[in-house]
Amino acid sequence: MSEQEWHVASLVVHCRPESMPAAIDAIEQLPGAEVPVSGEQGKLVVALEGPDQQHIVRHIDAIALMDGILSTTLIYHEFAGPEAGKEPA
């Protein structure tokens, strides 16, 4: 296991319904980002993962600035440190 942290986050992103296909495509171009759920009214669930908090924050900022995005709301954030997955001695 790497000595780095690993971060996982999820967002609810609200976009203009007519912009939804382009928004999903743009979001999924970001490394470690996917849109597992989308609704007809322009609401998306976005999953992010990456090696550090800055990676997550940069992606949230990038999504917020994309064309057609109305809002982003962080719903969940968790990280595992270097000790994760190691058995106690």
Beta strands, then each sheet from edge to edge (+ up, - down):
strand 1: 6-15
strand 2: 33-38
strand 3: 43-50
strand 4: 69-80
sheet 1: 2+ 3- 1+ 4-
end
